[in-house]
């Protein structure tokens, strides 16, 4: 018997979908590529590219349309807003501190969701890409660490067209005319070479590099362009890896 879609089971996500989707559907038409690659059951890490402040809404809605209920690692500062914080906590989102001991606690919280067979969306870049052409930049190791520690799949995904809805560091959303956003799902990343081995930093960095290459390849497919051979490294360009980048 075919498993029941997460989106058909009563949950607080129904409220969020009722609030968000009607407005988003007016502004956005999704064009999905390889939607069959997203498993409909079981825990997994979904790892998208990140280049607009509205990415979580776009990817969250896309994940819901594909039959899964997304949980995110979200900036801890967002939880301080009484209304937004209530929505985030009620829907199972996870607060993340930028640094310090609390950031490790976020990984533990994500793993709890994983144990319940849910989708955890983790942006491996950690912040909006610094690449001037919006290609994925060098990744951080959190997404790969969760997948390896919990022995679950990690699925790369890329989207393109969101910048027309809200540019990088933009402050306004452009609802009209309606935008087309391409979302392409990748095959689960092959981490067999790393599973069961000590999670040393060198191992995590190498696996993360493979993940970022996979995301870049997906993005190249929907952009119909060749991705850069190397991922953008903010440190090599004298840039901060967090916070707003002055353009």
C-alpha positions in Angstrom: 0.0 0.0 0.0 1.3 3.4 -0.9 2.4 5.4 2.2 0.3 8.3 3.2 1.8 11.7 2.3 2.9 13.8 5.3 1.0 16.7 3.9 -2.3 14.7 4.2 -1.8 14.0 7.9 -3.4 16.8 10.1 -0.7 19.0 11.6 0.1 22.7 12.3 1.6 22.8 8.8 -2.0 22.9 7.4 -2.4 26.3 9.1 0.9 27.5 7.7 0.0 26.2 4.2 -3.4 27.9 4.3 -1.7 31.2 5.2 1.3 31.1 2.9 0.4 29.1 -0.2 -2.4 31.3 -1.6 -0.2 34.3 -1.6 2.8 32.5 -2.9 0.9 30.8 -5.6 -0.2 34.2 -7.0 3.5 35.2 -7.2 5.2 32.0 -8.1 4.8 29.1 -10.5 7.0 26.1 -9.6 8.7 24.1 -12.2 9.9 20.8 -10.7 12.7 18.7 -12.1 13.2 15.0 -11.0 10.6 15.3 -8.2 10.6 11.5 -8.0 14.0 11.6 -6.4 12.6 13.0 -3.1 11.8 10.0 -0.8 8.2 10.2 0.5 9.0 8.5 3.8 11.8 8.3 6.2 14.3 10.8 7.6 16.6 12.8 5.4 18.5 16.0 5.2 17.5 18.3 2.4 20.4 20.5 1.4 19.5 23.5 -0.9 21.5 26.4 -2.3 21.0 29.8 -0.6 21.0 33.2 -2.2 17.9 35.1 -1.1 16.4 36.0 2.2 13.1 34.4 1.1 14.7 31.0 0.2 13.2 29.3 3.3 9.7 30.2 2.2 10.3 29.1 -1.4 12.0 25.8 -0.4 9.5 25.2 2.4 6.6 25.5 0.1 8.3 23.4 -2.6 9.0 20.6 -0.1 5.3 20.7 1.0 4.2 20.6 -2.7 6.4 17.5 -3.1 4.7 15.8 -0.2 6.9 16.3 2.7 6.7 18.6 5.8 9.9 20.7 6.1 11.7 21.5 9.4 14.4 24.1 9.3 17.4 25.1 11.3 16.5 28.8 11.8 18.4 31.7 13.2 17.9 31.9 17.0 17.2 35.6 16.7 14.0 34.9 14.8 12.6 33.1 17.8 12.7 36.2 19.9 9.8 37.8 18.0 6.7 36.8 19.9 4.5 36.0 16.9 7.1 34.6 14.5 8.8 32.7 17.4 5.5 31.0 18.3 4.9 29.9 14.7 8.5 28.6 14.4 8.3 26.6 17.7 4.9 25.2 17.1 5.8 23.9 13.6 9.0 22.2 15.0 11.6 24.6 13.6 15.0 24.5 15.3 16.8 27.6 16.7 20.5 27.9 15.8 23.1 30.1 17.4 25.8 31.3 15.1 28.6 30.1 17.3 29.3 28.7 20.7 28.1 25.7 22.7 24.4 26.3 21.8 25.1 25.7 18.1 26.0 22.1 18.9 22.7 21.8 20.7 20.9 22.6 17.5 22.5 19.6 15.8 21.1 17.4 18.7 17.7 18.9 18.1 17.8 18.2 14.4 18.8 14.7 15.1 15.6 14.3 17.3 13.6 15.2 14.3 15.6 12.8 12.2 14.8 10.0 14.6 11.1 10.7 14.0 11.5 10.2 10.3 11.2 13.8 9.3 12.8 16.1 6.7 15.3 18.5 8.1 16.3 21.3 5.7 19.9 22.5 6.3 21.5 25.2 4.2 25.1 23.9 4.0 26.4 27.4 3.0 25.2 28.7 6.4 24.4 32.1 5.0 23.6 33.7 1.6 26.3 32.9 -1.0 29.0 35.5 -1.4 29.6 34.4 -5.0 28.8 37.4 -7.2 27.0 35.3 -9.8 24.9 33.5 -7.1 26.6 30.1 -7.5 27.0 28.0 -4.3 30.0 29.0 -2.2 32.1 26.9 0.1 29.9 24.9 2.5 29.9 24.3 6.2 29.9 20.7 7.6 26.6 20.7 9.6 24.4 19.1 7.0 26.9 16.3 6.2 27.5 15.7 9.9 23.8 15.1 10.6 23.6 12.7 7.7 26.7 10.7 8.8 26.0 10.7 12.5 22.4 9.5 12.1 23.1 7.3 9.0 20.4 8.9 6.9 20.3 10.2 3.3 21.3 13.7 2.3 19.5 15.0 -0.8 21.0 18.0 -2.7 18.5 20.4 -4.2 18.9 23.6 -6.2 16.5 26.4 -7.1 16.7 29.2 -9.5 14.4 32.2 -10.2 13.9 33.1 -6.5 16.1 36.2 -7.1 13.4 37.7 -9.3 11.0 37.3 -6.3 13.4 38.9 -3.9 17.0 39.7 -4.8 19.9 38.9 -2.5 19.8 41.3 0.4 16.6 42.8 -1.1 14.1 44.4 1.3 11.0 44.1 -1.0 9.2 41.2 -2.5 8.2 41.5 -6.1 4.8 39.7 -6.4 3.9 40.7 -10.0 4.3 39.7 -12.7 4.3 36.0 -11.7 7.7 34.4 -11.5 8.8 30.9 -12.5 11.1 29.2 -10.0 12.9 26.0 -11.1 13.5 23.4 -8.3 15.6 20.4 -9.1 16.1 17.4 -6.8 19.3 15.5 -6.9 20.0 11.9 -6.2 20.9 11.2 -2.5 24.6 11.9 -2.1 26.8 8.8 -2.0 28.5 9.0 1.4 29.4 5.3 1.5 33.1 6.2 1.6 32.6 8.1 4.9 30.0 6.1 6.8 31.2 4.2 9.8 34.5 6.2 10.0 35.6 8.7 12.6 34.0 12.1 11.8 37.3 14.0 11.7 37.2 17.5 10.3 39.1 16.5 7.2 36.5 13.9 6.4 33.6 16.3 7.0 35.2 18.9 4.8 35.8 16.5 2.0 32.2 15.1 2.1 30.9 18.7 2.3 32.9 19.6 -0.8 31.2 16.8 -2.7 27.8 18.0 -1.5 28.5 21.5 -2.7 29.7 20.2 -6.1 26.5 18.2 -6.4 24.3 21.3 -5.6 26.4 23.4 -8.1 25.9 20.8 -10.8 22.1 20.8 -10.3 22.0 24.6 -10.4 24.0 24.5 -13.6 21.4 22.2 -15.1 18.5 24.6 -14.5 20.6 27.7 -15.3 21.9 26.1 -18.6 25.3 27.4 -17.7 28.6 25.8 -16.6 29.2 26.1 -12.9 32.6 27.4 -11.6 35.2 24.7 -11.2 35.8 25.8 -7.6 33.4 27.0 -5.0 33.7 30.6 -3.9 35.7 31.0 -0.7 34.8 34.2 1.2 38.0 34.1 3.2 40.1 34.1 0.1 38.3 37.3 -1.0 38.5 39.1 2.3 34.8 38.6 3.1 32.9 37.7 6.3 31.1 34.4 6.1 28.1 35.6 8.1 26.1 38.8 8.1 25.2 41.1 5.3 27.6 41.5 2.4 27.9 45.0 1.1 27.6 44.9 -2.7 
